[in-house]
Amino acid sequence: MKILDRYLLKTFLVTFTTVFVILFFIFILQTIWLFIAELAGKDLDAGMVLKFITFSMPRIVPLVLPLSILLASIMTFGNLAENYEFAAMKSAGISLQRAIFPLSISIALLSIVAFLFANNVIPYAEYKFINFRKNIAQVQPALAITEGQFSDVGLYNIKVNKKSGENGNVLTGITIHKKSTTGDGSKTVIKAKDGELISSEKSSILKLELNNGNYYEDVTPKKYEDREKLPFAKSSFKKYTINIDLSELNKVDVDEENISNTNTMLNVNELNYTLDSLHKSFKNEVISFSENINIQTGFTSFVNDQTHKKDTIKKLKTIPKDLLSIFTKKEQQAILTNTLSNLVSTGYNIDATQVNLATKQKTINTHYLALYDKFVIAYACFLMFFIGAPLGAIIRKGGLGLPIVFAVFIFITFHFINTFGKRISQEDGLTPFLGAWMSSIVLTPLALLLTYRATNDIGLINLDVIFSPIQKLFKKLIKKQK
């Protein structure tokens, strides 16, 4: 490796490392802020908080890595151009392509590392992250409930005045609001003097045993005028047990869809296997639905005796315009009633199956997106370098001023298009491949354009293309007036 190659590589890597550490720290702070409600006021020791943050770190890398490469490349090549080091290289016969060649190899290696990281480390970290949160609630169930305020725990909002005991599992002054499944507010309130939380590491069910309390439930009368009296039912108990499913509790996340699905916890091989199973399930669902519809819509004879069937067949030798006319009035009424019932039933069946198939298709799409994302992050490293390096050489500005403005603008554009494409493809508006690769497809021409302009020493915007025709037009007008 020549001295120039070592110099460029060292300059870029130092800048990249510095930028990556700073941006990673900023994104970690954002993660802590998003999970502050889950961490604060629950008596977690420093070790548990550190584990929580450590398991959430790998998911930040796909955001930080491309942005760091983009900003580092703009700053590095902007400094070289600003200090006329590029001019010295060009005077020595070294082109821009030759200058960035060793860095291109480094970025290629970094892209491979990024793919391996996304394929192995991130799925493992997601698995550990979700299970760690689940274990916190199972081993120390009192952490899910905060003193003096209502805590959202599954289907219940729970408030306690005081927690005591070794693990805070003994509760005093308990008020519970049970959520309504119909979405019309809470109609059930449970109050108890004290209680105890009981859990097991082997089970995802949290048991809450209440002592000496009352159970209140609003009653909705059938008559509208009786509803103004706000009637309710009340019962007292000495002991009452509530079972809370902690698996529902662990689905609450900043990115709820990714947590509730398993696609983020799978590598490429596992995703391919899962997709094969999902496709088979979808195909079987379609075949089963079509067979059931054919059975439901088939013509059923209302007359079972063979004599009546023979008479009906004789009548059908000369088919009338109105087929119902070959039946009696009673049979016609039965046929029409049955047909209407079948139509209504088939309509409901079609609607329900349509929703079910749409859900299955959305699951398939999200797994495809998770598969393509592992390759997109590798390509994004290349893309951001070949946007940042020529852009820095063109603008000829280093430091954190203008480069960070360009970097943030380009990265926001990349991230917005990426998010937009994924949302559309999840709803089956685009193929998952286009949805995942849309941002890369849109920004690749920009990388090619900037590389071409930087190689040929053309500025970022050639104003002569705009003003030259206008100048020619003015010169012609002046000549005509003279």
JODASUL-V164550 format. One record per residue. N is the residue number from 1. PHI is phi in radians with two decimals (none if undefined). PSI is psi in whole degrees, 0 to 359 (999 if undefined). Layout:
BEGIN
N&PHI&PSI  N&PHI&PSI
END
This chain:
BEGIN
1&none&132  2&-1.35&166  3&-1.04&318  4&-1.09&318  5&-1.10&317  6&-1.11&321  7&-1.13&312  8&-1.12&318  9&-1.14&316  10&-1.11&315  11&-1.06&315  12&-1.18&315  13&-1.15&322  14&-1.12&315  15&-1.13&317  16&-1.09&315  17&-1.07&316  18&-1.09&313  19&-1.13&318  20&-1.09&315  21&-1.11&317  22&-1.12&312  23&-1.16&322  24&-1.10&319  25&-1.11&320  26&-1.12&317  27&-1.21&329  28&-1.13&318  29&-1.07&321  30&-1.12&320  31&-1.10&316  32&-1.07&320  33&-1.14&321  34&-1.20&329  35&-1.79&14  36&-1.08&325  37&-1.16&334  38&-1.49&337  39&-1.74&326  40&-1.34&143  41&1.21&23  42&-2.14&19  43&1.00&36  44&-1.41&135  45&-1.37&171  46&-1.08&324  47&-1.10&318  48&-1.21&320  49&-1.12&319  50&-1.12&319  51&-1.10&317  52&-1.01&313  53&-1.23&320  54&-1.08&317  55&-1.23&338  56&-1.57&351  57&-1.14&313  58&-1.02&330  59&-1.17&344  60&-1.43&335  61&-1.00&316  62&-1.03&337  63&-1.50&317  64&-1.33&320  65&-1.07&307  66&-1.08&320  67&-1.12&321  68&-1.13&318  69&-1.12&318  70&-1.08&309  71&-1.17&319  72&-1.14&320  73&-1.20&321  74&-1.12&315  75&-1.16&317  76&-1.11&307  77&-1.32&335  78&-1.18&319  79&-1.14&318  80&-1.09&318  81&-1.26&322  82&-1.15&325  83&-1.61&14  84&1.06&23  85&-1.29&329  86&-1.17&321  87&-1.08&320  88&-1.16&320  89&-1.13&318  90&-1.17&323  91&-1.15&336  92&-1.54&4  93&1.52&17  94&-1.76&117  95&-1.44&171  96&-1.13&321  97&-1.07&319  98&-1.17&325  99&-1.20&322  100&-1.59&359  101&-1.04&309  102&-1.11&326  103&-1.20&327  104&-1.10&320  105&-1.12&319  106&-1.10&319  107&-1.17&325  108&-1.09&316  109&-1.12&320  110&-1.14&325  111&-1.15&320  112&-1.13&317  113&-1.08&319  114&-1.09&320  115&-1.13&314  116&-1.09&323  117&-1.13&314  118&-1.19&332  119&-1.51&334  120&-2.09&310  121&-1.29&312  122&-1.09&314  123&-1.04&319  124&-1.14&318  125&-1.14&322  126&-1.11&319  127&-1.10&314  128&-1.16&323  129&-1.11&313  130&-1.18&317  131&-1.22&328  132&-1.13&317  133&-1.11&322  134&-1.18&319  135&-1.18&327  136&-1.02&313  137&-1.25&332  138&-1.45&315  139&-1.28&320  140&-2.18&76  141&-1.08&335  142&-1.14&342  143&-1.15&338  144&-1.34&350  145&-2.17&131  146&-1.87&141  147&-1.14&141  148&1.30&7  149&-2.63&158  150&-1.32&131  151&-1.99&132  152&-1.43&109  153&-2.22&97  154&1.09&237  155&-1.57&11  156&-2.28&147  157&-1.89&116  158&-2.03&133  159&-2.23&134  160&-2.24&146  161&-1.38&327  162&-2.69&143  163&-2.03&141  164&-2.53&186  165&1.60&173  166&-1.10&317  167&-1.91&16  168&1.22&26  169&-1.62&356  170&-1.70&121  171&-1.97&146  172&-2.31&140  173&1.15&69  174&-1.75&132  175&-2.24&127  176&-2.21&130  177&-1.89&120  178&-1.55&129  179&-1.25&143  180&-1.44&137  181&-1.30&343  182&-1.55&355  183&1.39&18  184&-1.89&35  185&1.57&183  186&-1.61&125  187&-1.95&357  188&-2.18&128  189&-2.21&133  190&-2.14&128  191&-2.16&137  192&-2.50&151  193&-1.25&319  194&-2.70&173  195&-3.01&180  196&-2.51&139  197&-1.64&129  198&-2.22&129  199&-2.51&169  200&-2.45&143  201&-1.15&336  202&-1.49&350  203&-2.18&149  204&-1.68&12  205&-1.74&125  206&-1.74&122  207&-1.74&128  208&-2.02&111  209&-1.71&120  210&-1.82&146  211&-2.19&137  212&0.92&79  213&-2.64&188  214&-2.27&152  215&-2.11&119  216&-2.04&137  217&-2.50&127  218&-1.19&141  219&-1.97&130  220&-1.77&105  221&-1.18&157  222&-1.24&324  223&-1.42&134  224&-1.16&323  225&-1.19&337  226&-1.38&345  227&-1.25&336  228&-1.17&340  229&-1.38&351  230&0.88&59  231&-1.25&153  232&-2.62&161  233&-1.88&140  234&-2.28&138  235&-2.51&150  236&-1.91&157  237&-2.55&153  238&-1.64&329  239&-2.58&131  240&-2.49&133  241&-2.00&133  242&-2.07&130  243&-1.80&126  244&-2.00&127  245&-1.45&110  246&-1.29&343  247&-1.14&329  248&-1.26&325  249&-1.09&325  250&-1.42&0  251&-1.49&351  252&-1.31&119  253&-2.75&163  254&-1.07&330  255&-2.14&75  256&-1.01&321  257&-1.14&320  258&-1.18&324  259&-1.26&319  260&-1.23&336  261&-1.72&162  262&-1.70&4  263&-1.13&329  264&-1.32&349  265&-1.78&13  266&-2.07&146  267&-1.58&186  268&-1.09&313  269&-1.09&317  270&-1.19&324  271&-1.15&318  272&-1.08&318  273&-1.14&317  274&-1.15&319  275&-1.11&322  276&-1.07&317  277&-1.15&319  278&-1.14&321  279&-1.13&319  280&-1.12&318  281&-1.11&319  282&-1.13&317  283&-1.12&317  284&-1.11&323  285&-1.11&318  286&-1.14&315  287&-1.11&316  288&-1.09&319  289&-1.13&315  290&-1.11&322  291&-1.17&318  292&-1.13&321  293&-1.15&320  294&-1.10&322  295&-1.19&318  296&-1.19&324  297&-1.59&2  298&-1.21&149  299&-1.31&126  300&-1.97&128  301&-1.33&136  302&-1.56&353  303&-2.02&123  304&-1.72&339  305&-1.34&143  306&-1.12&327  307&-1.10&314  308&-1.15&326  309&-1.13&319  310&-1.12&320  311&-1.11&321  312&-1.14&321  313&-1.15&321  314&-1.09&320  315&-1.13&329  316&-1.40&358  317&-1.11&323  318&-1.97&97  319&-1.26&121  320&-1.36&168  321&-1.18&324  322&-1.83&105  323&-1.13&331  324&-1.16&341  325&-1.19&343  326&-1.41&352  327&-1.83&163  328&-1.32&168  329&-1.04&320  330&-1.14&319  331&-1.20&323  332&-1.07&316  333&-1.09&319  334&-1.15&320  335&-1.12&313  336&-1.13&319  337&-1.10&316  338&-1.16&322  339&-1.12&315  340&-1.09&317  341&-1.10&319  342&-1.14&320  343&-1.10&314  344&-1.11&314  345&-1.10&318  346&-1.14&322  347&-1.07&314  348&-1.11&320  349&-1.12&318  350&-1.12&316  351&-1.09&314  352&-1.13&318  353&-1.19&325  354&-1.08&316  355&-1.12&318  356&-1.12&317  357&-1.18&324  358&-1.12&321  359&-1.13&317  360&-1.13&320  361&-1.16&322  362&-1.12&321  363&-1.10&318  364&-1.08&316  365&-1.10&318  366&-1.15&326  367&-1.23&322  368&-1.11&319  369&-1.10&319  370&-1.10&325  371&-1.18&312  372&-1.22&331  373&-1.05&328  374&-1.17&331  375&-1.54&330  376&-1.12&320  377&-1.12&325  378&-1.20&317  379&-1.22&327  380&-1.09&327  381&-1.08&314  382&-1.08&313  383&-1.07&313  384&-1.16&328  385&-1.19&317  386&-1.40&355  387&-1.58&316  388&-1.27&318  389&-1.09&307  390&-1.17&328  391&-1.13&319  392&-1.12&321  393&-1.19&332  394&-1.40&312  395&-1.33&336  396&0.99&44  397&-2.36&128  398&-1.81&200  399&1.32&199  400&-1.91&13  401&-1.45&265  402&-1.09&322  403&-1.01&319  404&-1.22&331  405&-1.14&311  406&-1.11&318  407&-1.11&315  408&-1.13&318  409&-1.10&314  410&-1.17&318  411&-1.19&321  412&-1.08&319  413&-1.06&314  414&-1.07&312  415&-1.18&321  416&-1.13&313  417&-1.10&321  418&-1.10&313  419&-1.14&317  420&-1.07&315  421&-1.12&321  422&-1.16&317  423&-1.07&317  424&-1.17&317  425&-1.22&330  426&-1.09&322  427&-1.50&11  428&1.20&25  429&-1.45&337  430&-2.37&161  431&-1.21&146  432&-0.99&328  433&-1.10&312  434&-1.15&322  435&-1.09&317  436&-1.30&326  437&-1.73&4  438&-1.03&313  439&-1.09&321  440&-1.19&321  441&-1.14&321  442&-1.23&320  443&-1.57&347  444&-1.07&316  445&-1.03&326  446&-1.12&319  447&-1.10&317  448&-1.13&318  449&-1.12&314  450&-1.14&321  451&-1.11&319  452&-1.12&315  453&-1.22&322  454&-1.21&323  455&-1.15&324  456&-1.71&14  457&0.98&42  458&-1.78&139  459&-1.16&176  460&-1.13&317  461&-2.27&120  462&-1.52&100  463&-1.25&340  464&-1.10&328  465&-1.09&327  466&-1.48&314  467&-1.52&337  468&-1.08&312  469&-1.08&325  470&-1.16&320  471&-1.11&318  472&-1.09&321  473&-1.13&317  474&-1.12&321  475&-1.10&321  476&-1.16&319  477&-1.14&320  478&-1.15&320  479&-1.10&319  480&-1.14&320  481&-1.14&321  482&-1.15&999
END
